Structure formats: structure tokens, C-alpha cells
Amino acid sequence: ELKTLVGHGVRQVRGRGLMIGLQLDADIDAHDFAFALAERGVLTKDTYGNVVRLTPPLVIGEAELALALEAIRQTLAGWPRRKVA
């Protein structure tokens, strides 16, 4: 499901199992994005300036995964985009 976000604020989704890295578009600061996700109840870690790490617990359920995905989608949809000249 996360791969559907590529082209909508996400450049690449990579990882194994539940350990995922979302490489964000260049105009999205990962630290600010992680903070915005935390305000929606999704805790992540920013790294490399434009990557957000998702490392949910192994006991996470489908409902929690769906909530996290929706929080990521909503945060991306509401993100202020820079106009390219």
C-alpha cells in the first residue's frame, strides 16, 4: 500500500518486512514530516534529511497499520508544496 504513495510526495519505498524507509520528495523535510505524523499519533524517525523510518512493533495489527497508512496519506495530502519556477 505504501508504494501507491510514490509520485504523491514519496520518491521511493524501501525496506524489509515491517522496517520501511519512505524517501520523500526533495521539498519535504523528513524532520518536519515526522513531527506532523507524531501529531497524528504515528511515531517515526527521520534520517538523511529526506527519509522517514517506519519501524512498528511486531505485534501491530491490521487496524493499526491501516490507521498509520491513512495518517501518512493525509499528512502528504495536506503538505504545503513549493512551486517550482
C-alpha positions as CSV (number, residue, x, y, z in Angstrom):
1,E,0.0,0.0,0.0
2,L,2.8,2.4,0.7
3,K,4.1,2.1,-2.8
4,T,0.8,3.8,-4.0
5,L,2.3,7.0,-2.5
6,V,5.2,7.1,-4.9
7,G,4.7,10.2,-7.1
8,H,2.5,11.8,-4.4
9,G,5.2,13.1,-2.1
10,V,7.2,9.9,-1.8
11,R,10.0,9.2,-4.2
12,Q,10.8,5.6,-3.0
13,V,9.7,3.0,-0.6
14,R,12.3,0.5,0.6
15,G,12.8,-1.9,3.4
16,R,12.2,-5.5,4.6
17,G,9.2,-6.8,6.5
18,L,7.9,-4.1,8.8
19,M,11.1,-1.9,8.7
20,I,10.4,0.6,6.0
21,G,12.0,3.8,4.7
22,L,10.0,6.4,2.9
23,Q,12.2,8.6,0.8
24,L,10.3,11.9,0.5
25,D,10.3,14.4,-2.3
26,A,13.1,16.9,-2.1
27,D,10.8,19.7,-1.0
28,I,9.6,17.7,2.1
29,D,11.8,17.9,5.2
30,A,11.8,14.5,6.9
31,H,12.1,16.0,10.4
32,D,9.1,18.3,9.9
33,F,7.2,15.4,8.3
34,A,7.9,13.1,11.2
35,F,6.7,15.8,13.6
36,A,3.5,16.2,11.7
37,L,3.0,12.4,11.8
38,A,3.6,12.4,15.5
39,E,0.8,14.9,15.9
40,R,-1.5,12.3,14.2
41,G,-0.3,9.6,16.5
42,V,2.3,7.9,14.3
43,L,5.8,7.8,15.7
44,T,8.6,7.7,13.1
45,K,12.3,8.6,12.9
46,D,13.7,11.0,10.3
47,T,17.1,10.2,8.8
48,Y,19.2,11.5,5.9
49,G,17.2,14.7,5.7
50,N,14.5,13.2,3.4
51,V,13.8,9.7,4.7
52,V,11.3,8.7,7.3
53,R,11.8,5.3,9.0
54,L,8.8,3.2,9.9
55,T,9.5,0.5,12.5
56,P,6.3,-0.7,14.0
57,P,6.2,-3.4,16.7
58,L,6.0,-7.0,15.6
59,V,2.6,-7.3,17.3
60,I,1.0,-4.5,15.3
61,G,-2.4,-5.4,13.9
62,E,-4.1,-4.7,10.5
63,A,-6.2,-1.9,12.0
64,E,-3.2,-0.1,13.4
65,L,-1.4,-0.4,10.0
66,A,-4.5,1.0,8.2
67,L,-4.6,4.0,10.7
68,A,-0.9,4.7,10.1
69,L,-1.3,4.5,6.4
70,E,-4.2,6.9,6.4
71,A,-2.3,9.3,8.6
72,I,0.6,9.2,6.2
73,R,-1.7,9.8,3.2
74,Q,-3.5,12.7,5.0
75,T,-0.2,14.3,6.0
76,L,1.1,14.1,2.4
77,A,-2.1,15.5,1.0
78,G,-2.0,18.5,3.3
79,W,1.7,19.2,2.9
80,P,2.5,22.6,1.6
81,R,4.2,22.2,-1.8
82,R,6.8,24.6,-3.1
83,K,6.2,26.0,-6.5
84,V,9.0,25.1,-9.0
85,A,9.9,28.2,-11.1
